[in-house]
Each structure stands twice: as structure tokens, then as C-alpha cells.
């Protein structure tokens, strides 16, 4: 299996991205992290740019979710849907 190039996300970029991908609003992420929504948006924009630089663009939230799963940032839950 081919190894994908993972971007080097900062700890704060990764945290903002993962909270946002967990279906939180950017305002909720901002409150949780103690930062402004502008900063949350900046972290997510930086993450998108870093993915694009390694040849793995992620223009949508769904694309970012896929990248996070591919890079092992989020586990892929396999099982029965109830």
C-alpha cells in the first residue's frame, strides 16, 4: 500500500481541525479552545493549505475528514449502525 504524504500540522491546527470535524461549530471550537472564531478559521485554512502543498487538496469539510482518517488522526469506526 502506498504511503501518503502527511502535512506537518501544528498541535493547535490539529486540535481545531479535529474538534471541527467532530461536528462542532467553529464558535463551539473557539469556546472550547479559548480562542476566537477567526483563529479557528485560520487554523483550518492553514490545514487546508498544508494538505494542498503535499498534493492532497481538501477543499471541503468532507475532504478534510477523509484526510484525517487517512492520516490516522481519526479512527475509522467499523461496525453495525444502530
C-alpha positions as CSV (number, residue, x, y, z in Angstrom):
1,X,0.0,0.0,0.0
2,X,1.3,3.4,-0.9
3,X,2.2,5.7,2.0
4,X,0.5,9.1,1.7
5,X,2.4,12.4,2.4
6,X,1.0,13.8,5.6
7,X,1.3,17.5,6.2
8,X,3.0,18.7,9.4
9,X,0.1,20.2,11.2
10,X,0.7,22.2,14.4
11,X,-0.8,20.9,17.6
12,X,-3.3,23.8,17.6
13,X,-4.2,23.3,13.9
14,X,-4.8,19.6,14.6
15,X,-6.9,20.3,17.7
16,X,-9.1,22.8,15.9
17,X,-9.5,20.6,12.9
18,X,-10.4,17.5,14.9
19,X,-12.9,19.4,17.1
20,X,-14.5,20.9,14.0
21,X,-14.6,17.6,12.2
22,X,-16.4,16.2,15.3
23,X,-19.4,18.3,14.1
24,X,-18.8,21.2,16.3
25,X,-19.4,24.7,15.0
26,X,-16.4,26.9,14.7
27,X,-17.9,29.0,17.5
28,X,-18.0,25.9,19.8
29,X,-14.4,25.0,18.9
30,X,-13.4,28.6,19.7
31,X,-15.0,28.4,23.1
32,X,-13.5,25.0,23.9
33,X,-10.0,26.2,22.9
34,X,-10.3,29.6,24.4
35,X,-9.6,31.4,21.1
36,X,-11.6,33.5,18.6
37,X,-13.6,32.0,15.7
38,X,-11.3,33.9,13.4
39,X,-8.3,31.9,14.9
40,X,-10.2,28.7,14.4
41,X,-10.9,29.6,10.8
42,X,-7.2,30.5,10.3
43,X,-6.1,27.1,11.7
44,X,-8.5,25.3,9.4
45,X,-7.3,27.4,6.4
46,X,-3.7,26.6,7.3
47,X,-4.5,22.9,7.5
48,X,-6.2,23.0,4.0
49,X,-3.1,24.8,2.6
50,X,-0.7,22.3,4.1
51,X,-2.7,19.4,2.6
52,X,-2.7,21.2,-0.8
53,X,1.1,21.6,-0.6
54,X,1.7,17.9,-0.2
55,X,-0.6,17.2,-3.2
56,X,-3.6,16.2,-1.2
57,X,-6.1,19.0,-1.5
58,X,-9.0,19.1,0.9
59,X,-11.4,21.9,-0.2
60,X,-14.4,20.7,1.7
61,X,-15.1,19.5,5.2
62,X,-15.7,16.0,3.9
63,X,-12.3,16.1,2.2
64,X,-10.6,17.1,5.4
65,X,-12.4,14.3,7.3
66,X,-11.1,11.8,4.7
67,X,-7.6,13.2,5.1
68,X,-7.8,12.9,8.9
69,X,-8.9,9.3,8.6
70,X,-6.2,8.5,6.0
71,X,-3.5,10.1,8.3
72,X,-4.7,8.2,11.4
73,X,-5.8,11.4,13.1
74,X,-9.3,9.9,13.4
75,X,-10.1,6.3,13.8
76,X,-12.4,4.7,11.2
77,X,-15.2,3.1,13.1
78,X,-16.3,-0.1,11.5
79,X,-19.3,-1.9,12.9
80,X,-23.0,-2.1,13.0
81,X,-25.1,1.1,12.6
82,X,-28.0,1.2,15.1
